[in-house]
């Protein structure tokens, strides 16, 4: 993806730019015409932290609906997670409605979710970026700001890539 977009291995990859490259529309609940007021209120006020993003394809056009109430770092992660499902060509979840339509559940594929989480983190904050940021003595907060991700993601990626341990060993010896 970075090569296709002309990005350096260590540079930021904005999720919205990747969405545009993949011809995926990104909207919020406010952008949905004729959204019932009570549903819009539920999604944007009452339960605004209870959901992140959802993607769907209709007639070959893919759209991601994103929760604009989340932080910018969380929105980047949510969007990249949905784009990862698309890139990996995952089977979509199935929505299961009760007969009355008042109750809904969705199927959950743990393997696909894990794969999408891993790819999203890798796209947003690749190991090469972390190595470069640590060499520049950037804090996790500064890295999060530069790459528009959450500090939680920076901490996770620093841990799973082993860059902190590698940097400490270089400095020690």
C-alpha positions in Angstrom: 0.0 0.0 0.0 2.8 2.4 0.8 4.5 1.7 -2.5 1.2 2.3 -4.4 0.8 5.6 -2.6 4.4 6.7 -3.0 5.0 6.7 0.8 8.3 6.0 2.5 8.5 2.9 4.7 8.8 5.1 7.8 6.3 7.8 6.9 2.7 8.3 8.1 0.0 6.6 6.0 -3.3 8.5 6.6 -6.2 6.1 6.7 -8.4 8.5 4.8 -5.8 8.7 2.0 -5.8 5.0 1.8 -9.6 4.9 1.7 -9.6 7.3 -1.2 -6.9 5.2 -3.0 -9.1 2.1 -2.5 -12.2 4.0 -3.7 -13.9 3.6 -0.3 -16.3 6.3 0.8 -16.0 7.3 4.5 -19.0 8.9 6.1 -20.6 9.5 9.6 -24.1 8.9 10.7 -24.8 12.6 10.0 -24.2 12.0 6.3 -26.9 9.4 6.0 -30.0 10.8 4.3 -33.3 10.3 6.1 -31.6 8.9 9.2 -34.3 8.8 11.9 -33.6 11.5 14.6 -33.9 9.0 17.4 -31.4 6.6 15.8 -29.0 9.5 15.0 -29.2 10.6 18.6 -28.5 7.1 19.8 -25.4 6.8 17.6 -24.0 10.2 18.1 -25.0 11.1 21.7 -26.4 8.3 23.8 -24.0 5.5 22.8 -21.3 7.4 21.0 -18.5 5.3 22.5 -20.3 2.0 22.1 -19.3 1.6 18.4 -16.4 2.4 16.2 -17.0 1.8 12.5 -18.7 -0.5 10.1 -18.2 -1.2 6.4 -20.5 -2.5 3.7 -20.6 -3.0 0.0 -23.6 -2.4 -2.2 -23.5 -2.8 -5.9 -19.7 -2.9 -5.9 -19.4 0.4 -3.9 -17.9 0.2 -0.5 -18.7 2.6 2.3 -17.4 2.9 5.9 -19.6 4.6 8.5 -17.3 6.0 11.2 -18.0 7.2 14.7 -16.9 10.9 14.6 -17.2 11.1 18.4 -14.0 9.1 18.9 -10.6 10.8 19.1 -8.7 11.3 15.9 -6.2 8.6 16.8 -9.1 6.1 17.5 -10.8 7.2 14.2 -7.6 6.4 12.3 -7.3 3.0 13.9 -11.0 2.3 13.4 -10.9 3.3 9.7 -7.7 1.4 9.0 -9.2 -1.7 10.7 -12.2 -1.6 8.3 -9.9 -1.0 5.3 -7.8 -4.0 6.4 -10.9 -6.2 6.2 -11.3 -4.9 2.6 -7.7 -5.3 1.7 -7.7 -8.9 3.1 -10.9 -9.6 1.3 -12.6 -10.9 4.5 -16.1 -12.3 4.4 -18.4 -9.7 5.9 -20.2 -10.3 9.2 -23.8 -11.5 9.0 -26.5 -9.4 10.7 -29.1 -11.5 12.4 -32.4 -9.7 13.2 -35.2 -10.9 15.4 -38.6 -11.4 13.7 -39.8 -8.0 15.1 -36.6 -6.3 13.9 -36.1 -4.8 17.4 -33.1 -6.9 18.3 -30.0 -7.5 16.2 -26.8 -9.4 16.6 -23.9 -9.9 14.2 -21.6 -12.9 13.5 -18.0 -12.6 14.7 -14.9 -14.2 13.2 -12.1 -13.9 15.7 -9.4 -14.8 13.2 -10.5 -12.2 10.7 -10.7 -9.6 13.5 -7.2 -10.4 14.7 -5.8 -10.2 11.1 -7.5 -6.8 10.5 -6.2 -5.5 13.8 -2.6 -6.6 13.0 -2.7 -5.2 9.5 -4.2 -1.9 10.6 -1.5 -1.4 13.3 1.2 -2.3 10.7 -0.2 0.1 8.1 -0.5 2.9 10.6 2.7 2.4 12.5 5.2 0.1 10.8 8.3 -1.1 12.5 10.5 1.1 10.3 8.6 4.2 11.6 9.1 3.1 15.2 12.8 2.5 14.7 13.2 6.0 13.2 11.0 7.7 15.9 13.0 6.0 18.7 16.3 7.1 17.1 14.9 10.6 17.1 14.1 10.2 20.8 10.4 10.8 20.3 8.1 10.0 23.2 5.0 7.8 22.7 2.9 10.9 22.8 4.9 12.6 20.0 4.8 9.5 17.9 1.0 9.3 18.4 0.7 12.9 17.3 2.9 12.5 14.2 1.2 9.4 13.0 -2.3 10.3 14.2 -2.8 7.2 16.3 -3.6 6.6 20.0 -0.8 6.3 22.5 -2.3 2.9 23.3 -1.5 1.8 19.8 2.1 3.2 20.0 2.7 1.4 23.2 1.3 -1.9 21.8 3.4 -1.6 18.5 6.5 -0.7 20.5 6.0 -3.9 22.5 5.1 -6.3 19.7 7.8 -5.2 17.3 10.6 -5.3 20.0 12.0 -1.9 19.0 12.5 -0.7 22.5 14.5 -3.8 23.5 16.5 -3.5 20.3 17.3 0.2 20.9 18.2 -0.5 24.6 20.6 -3.3 23.5 22.2 -1.0 20.9 22.8 1.7 23.5 24.2 -0.8 26.0 26.7 -2.4 23.8 
